[in-house]
Amino acid sequence: METELKLSLGKRHNAAFIRGMETLAAVMEGPADSRLRDVYFDTPDRDLARRDCGLRIRRRDGCYWQTLKLAQCAGGGLHAREEFEAEIAGPRLDPERIEHAPTRDWALMQGAALDAVFEVRLRRRRWLLDYASARIEVALDTGSIHAGERRAEINEIELELQAGPVDALFALAIELAQSLPLIPETGNKAALGYALLRGAGTPSPSAAQIPPLSPHISPSEAIAAMVREAMRHLLDNRRALEHGADPVECVHQARIALRRLRLAVAELNRIAPAEDQAEHAQALADCSLKLGAVRDLDVCMHETLPSLNGVDLCALHPELERQRVLAMRQARAALATPAFARLLLVLLRQLHRAALEAADRRLPLRDFVPRLLERHDRRVRRLACDWKQLSGQRRHELRKRVKKLRYLSEFFSGLYRARAVQRYLPLLQRLQQELGADNDAIIAGKLLTSLGRRRPALAAAVETTLRALREREADTRRPGQDKNVRLLARRDGFWKIRSARGHGKR
């Protein structure tokens, strides 16, 4: 079993990383430099990729090594795979030397259909460490992936566990991230190679995904899956933002990912409390605030203000854009600090420890999920029942509670009948959107008011725009909002419907 942590690092930090390795007392061997050339093989239908397997031939020090890696059984930066490696005579595949019998038989049947699909060229600098009762190989990989005419650069750190406890990988990564932004890498070189083959080598904004859940896993395993997916969602959009993808959508998706991550971590701490959980929660909230500042300006500039009739925004737009540039700079910086890297690594370590230590294995998921959703549903209903009397601040609180209930309902929806879910989940989505429209108008008003105070020369344009915004809101009636609040206050959640099969799906 190959177990490793993959960490991304900007090339400008390589020299500092190498200097840091030279000062580590735990180094037993190294640095040792080598040139690697990996050729990956697959069928025209990409059968291996669909099975999340990798088959490659590596040329190293004049020798050829054939390696099969099976599907991954970890996640969120920690990569754990069964690996079968054998030395072969030359650069051609030798299926007879594949030690995994089912794959060997399949490869022999494929014959010439198994062909080279992309190539990885690396310079690797490696060290061997005796660290925290573990033997760990540290590698700095710089190079490129080539798929036809397409190419992508690589610069990453791999910490591979050769012997000892997995926790030592996290401990070492956290120590190295004291001064360097070593961000957990959710993908791998093979995934990037296949992306190049599809013509998607440049990262793009990524939406949240709902991973399939088995009703037989423990509550801690289910919440851990939620944390890992939120982290994947966040890191994919962080990477896309770095590579110049649509900044408006990247920020939007990264902010959603942070909200989901904060919720998932809070629920994980209820099951397996972590040290310094309040500090971690505050760090996530601080990142969310910086992304929120950008998103608020995006919505104000591209949605709320353009919807106003008879308002000339030419005078306001340059100043709002200047604010957005500054806010974006701060958001990018927040997602590229050693503190952010350490936070993610600490959360990954918490996931690993929770899987080992959680005392919830006797509680079936079919009992845990209804309790979880019911707790959040009650928090929503407490406010929804007094809807007419709620202040603006309390309506905003209702919106946040609806959002949390929606995220949890979406994540666990696959455990229930689709018909029951579809009677409930769209109601949450509609109410969140309607409450969100109210909140967008309030935020736009605050941004404009602040702008008028800081820039007296724009006071007249600001006042005209604020007047148009107030008139628009006064004329806007959202009868669906009242209706959806009443429906939500009366409708049973899908987790209460006992006709569901399996987990709730009976």
N, C-alpha and C positions, 0 to 999 in steps of 0.2 A: 504494500500500500504506500503510495507516494502522498505525503502530507506537506503542504507548503502554504505560506502566505505570499501573495503577490502584492507589491506596492508600487504605485506610480510615483515618479520623481521627475521634475523638470530638469533638462540637461544642464541648466545653469547651476544646479546644486550638486553635480557629480563630484567636482573637486572637493567640496566640503564633506560629502559623504565618504570619500576615500580617506580624507584626513581623519575623520571620525573613526573609521575602522582601524586606522593605524594606532590609535590611542586606546583601543579596547583591550583590557588585560586578558579577556577570554579567548583571544585569537591563538589558535594552536598552529595553523599553517596558513601560508599565503602572505601577500596576494599572488595568485597564479593566473596568468592570462592565457586565453585560448581563442581560436577562431572556430566557430561552429557554422555548419551549413545543413539545415534541416529541409528535407523534401517531404511534403505531406501527400498522401495518396487517398483516392476515393473513387467511387463509381460515377458515371455521368449523372445518375439520379441522386447523388450525394447521400447514399445509404448510411455511411458512417456518421456523417454530420447529423442526420436525423436521429441517430441512436446516441448522440453526444459522445461519440468515440473518436479517437485520433490514432492514425497509423502513419508513422514517419520513418524515414531513414536519416540518421545523423552521421555526418562525416566529422570525426574528431581525431586529431593527431594522426592522420593517415589511415585510420581504421573506420569501419562502417558498423553502425549499431541500429538495429531495427527495433522499434518500440511501439507497443500497442497500449493505449490508455483507454480504460473503460469509462462508463458514465460517471459523472461526479456525484459524490454523496455528501458534500458539504456545501457551503455557500457563504456569501457576504464577505469575500476576500480570502477565506480559508478554502483551499482547494485540496480535496482528498479523493484519490482515484486508485483503483487497482492498476498496476503497471507491469507489463511483461516486456523484458528487454533481452535481446540476444545479439551477439556479434555475428555478422554475416560476411560473405566473401567480397561483395562489391556493392555498387550503387543500385542494383536491381532488387526488387522485392523477392523475398524468399518465404512464401506462405508456410512451407514445411517447418520453419523455425519459429512460428508463432505458438507460444506455449498454451494459450487459451484455446481449448479444443473447439468450442462452438465457432469462434471467429476464424480459427485455422480452417475448419471445414468450409465455412462460408467463403473465405478468401480463395481457396482452391477451386471452388465452383465458379467464382467470378472470372478467373483467368486474366486475360488481357483487358477486361473492363476496368480493373483497378489500375488507375493511371495517376501520374503526378498532377496535382491541381494547383499548388502554390509552394513557394519556397521562403524560408526564413534564413537570413544571413546575420550572424551576431558576432560581436566581440564580447567575450565574457571574462570578467575579472572576479575571481572567487576567493573566499576565505573559509577556513574551517574553524569553528568555535566550540569550546567546551563551556556551556553557559547554562546556569540554573539546572544542573544535573541532566543536561541534555547535550547531544552532539548535533550541531546545526551548521549546514552549509549556507553561506551568504553569497549571493551572486549579483553583480551589477551587469545587466545586459543592455548593450547599445547596438543598434543595427536597424534592419528594415525587413519588411515582408513584401514579397513580389508575387503578384497574380496577373500574369499576362503583362499588359502595359501599365497596370496600376501598382502603386507602391505606397506603403505607410511606414512611418518611422516608429521605432521602439526605443523606449528608455525606461527601464523598470528594475526593481529590486525583487529578488526571490529569496525567501528564507525557507529552506527545506529541512524538515526534521529527519535526521538519520537515526536517532535513538533518543529515548527519553519522553517526558510528558509534553503534550501539545501546548500546555499553558506557557512553556518556555518560549515558544515562538512569539506569543503575544507580549510576554515580558520584554523580550529583546526588541521587538518592533516599537514598543512604547518608549523604551530607552533611546533608541535611535531617533525617534520622532521628537525628542526634547528640543532639538534645534532645527529640524528639517521637516518639511511638509510631506511625509511619507503617507500618501493616501491609499487606503485599501483598493485593490483592483478587482472588480467583480468578474471581468472577462479573462481570456487568455489569448495566447498568440494564435492558436488554431481558430478561435472564434473571430479574431480580426482578419485572418486569412480568408475565411469563408465570407465575411462581410465584403471584402475586396472583390471576391468572385461575383458577388451579387451586385457590384457597383455601388456599394454603400460603405465605402471605406471611411468617408467623412462622417463623424457622429452627428446625429440629428436629435431634435427634442423627442423625449420618450414619455409616454403616458404610463399611469399606474397599471399594473397587471394583477390578476387574481390567480395565484397558483392553486392547483388542485390540492385539496386536503383529504386525507383519509380519516374516516370517523374513528379509527382505532388508535390514533396518536394521542399523546397526553396533552393537556392544556398548555403546558410550558412549551412543548414542541410546536403547537399551533401558533402561539404568540411569537415564538422565535421566528417562525416562517414569516409572520407579519413584519417583524423588525427587519429581517433580511430583504424582503421585497421592498420595503420603504427605503432601505439603504441603497439597493440597486437602482431604484427610481431616482434617488437624489444624485448618486454618483454618475449615472448615465447622463443626466442633464448638466451636471457640472462639467463633465468632459465635453459635451456638445457645445456648451458655452465657451469653453477654452478654444475650441476649434472653429469658432466663428459662425455657428449655426444661429438661426433666428433668435435673437436675444429676448424678445418679448415672450415667446412661447417657452424658451428654456427657463427663464425666471419664473414664469407661471407654474410650470411643472415642478421645478425645484422647490418652490414654496409649498405646493401641495404635498410633495414628498416629505418635507420637513414636518408638516402638520401630522401626517400619518406616522412618521417616525416618533414624534413626541408622544402621540397617543399610544403607540405600540410599546414604547419603552416604559411609559407609566403603568401599563397593564402588566408588563413583565416584572416590574418592581413589586407589584402586589403578590406575585407568585414566588419570585426569587429575589428578595430585596438586595440591592447592591450598595456597597459603600459609596459615599459621596453622591448619592442619587440626586439630591437637591442641586448640587453643583453642576451635574451633567444636564439636568433639566433646564437650568438657567443658561448654560452654554448653548443648548439647542434653541432656546427662546431668543437669545441674542442674535444667532444666525438668522432665525426666522424674521426678526424685526428688520434686519438689513435687507433681506430679500423683499420683505413687505413694503419697504420704502420705495423700491424700484417699481414693484407691481402696482402700488397705489398711483404712482405718476403715470404708468402705462395706461391704466384704466381711465384715469382722468383725461389724459391727452388724446387717447384713441377711441374712447367709447362715450364717456359721460359728456364732455364738452362738445364734441361734434354733433351730439344729438339735440343740442339747443338750437332753436330757430332764431334767425335774425341777429346773431352775435358774431362779430368779427374777432377772431382769435389771433390774428397776425401779431398784435402787440404782445400777447401773453406767451405765445408759443416759444420764442427763443429763450425766455427766462425759465420756463418749465423744462425745456430740453436741457438747459445748463444744469438745473437741479438733478435731472435724471442721470446725466453723465456722471456727476459727482456721486450720486447714490449707487450707480452701477459699479463705479470704481471701488466703493466701500464694500459692496456685496461680493465682488470678485475676490477682493483681498481677504474677506472673512472666510471664504471657501478654500483658501490656499495658504493657511497659516499652520505652523506646527501644532498649535492648540486644537484646531479643527481636526487635524490628522489624529492626534492623541485621543480626542473624544471618540472618534469612530473606532479606533483600535480598542479602547476600553469597553465600548459597547459590544464589539465582537467577542472580546474576552468574557464579558458577562454572559453572552449567549452560550458560549461553550461551557462555562461553569454551571449555568442554569440547567443545561441538558444533563449534567452529571449529578447535580445536587438537589434539583427540585423535588419537593415532597408531595407532588400532586398526582402521582401515577395511579393512585387508587380512584381518583375522580374521573369518570368517563367524560369524554368530550361532549357527549349528548346531554350531560347534566351541566357542564361548565358553560357552554355557549349560551343556553337560555338564561342562566343567571347573569352572565356578563351583559347580554343585550337588554335584559329586563332592568338592570341597574341604570344603564344609560337611558333607557326609555322612560323610566320614572323621572329622571332629571329633566327630560324634555317636557313631560306632561305637567310637571309642577308649574312651569312657566306658561305653557300653552293654555292651561285652564284659566289663567288670569290675563289672557291676551289683550283685552280691551284696556286694562289698567296699566299695562307695562310702559315704563319710560323708554326713551330711545336707547339708553344704556342697557336696560334689561332685554330689549328686543335684540340687541346685538349679542347679548349673552345667549339668548334662545338660538340665534343663528349658529353660534359656535357649538352649542350642544347638539343641534340637529346635524351639523356637519360630522361630529364625532360618531353619532349614532349611524349616520349613513356610511362612513368609512368601515365601521365594524360590521354593519349589515352586509355590505358588499363583499367583504373579505370572507365571511362565513356563509354566504348565500348558497354556495355550491353544495352544502350539506342538507339543503331543504328542497322541496318541490318548487320548480320554477314558477308554477301558477300562483302559489302562495306568496312567493317573493315579489312577483310582478304586481300584486295588488297593493304592496306596501312600499317598496323601494322607490318607485317613481314619485310617490307622494312626498317622500323626504327630499328628493332631488328638486321637485318644483318649489317646495317651500324654501329650500336653501337658496335657489335662484332669486325668488321674490324678495326674501329678506336681504339678499346680497345687493339687489338693485337699490334698496333703501340705504344700505351702508355705503355704497359707491357714491351716492349723492351727498351724504354727510361728509365723507372723506374729501370729495372735490371741494365742498364748501370750506373745509378747514385749510386745504392747500391754498385756495384762492385768498382766503383771509390772511394767512401767513405771508403770502406773496405781496399783498397790498401793504402790509405793515413794513416789510423789508425794502420794498421798492416804491416809494411815494409817487414816483413819476408814472407808475402803472395804476394808481389808485382808481382813476376814473374807469379804465377798462375793466379792472377787477370788479368794481361796484356794478357796472352794467351786466357783467357775466353772472355775478351773484344774484342780481335781480331776476335775470332770465331763468336761473336754476331754481330759485324759490317759486317763481310762477309755474314753471314746469311741474315741480313736485306738488304744488297746491292743486294743479289741474289733473294730476295723475291719480287715478283711482285703481286700486288693485283688489277688486272684489274676490279674485281667486285666492289672494293671501288669506283673507278671513275664512273663506271656505276650506282651504287646505289645513289651516290651523285647527278648525273644528273637526275635520275628518281625522286628523292625526290624533287629536285628543280622544276620539271614540274608537278608532280602529285598532284591533288586536294585531300585535306583531306576528310575523310569519312563524316565529319560533314557538308560538303558543298553539299552533294548529297541529293537532295530533294525527292528522291524516298523512303527514309527511312520511317518507319511506327511509330506511336505513337509519342514519343518525337522528334525524328528524324526518327521515325519508322512510316511514313505516308504511 
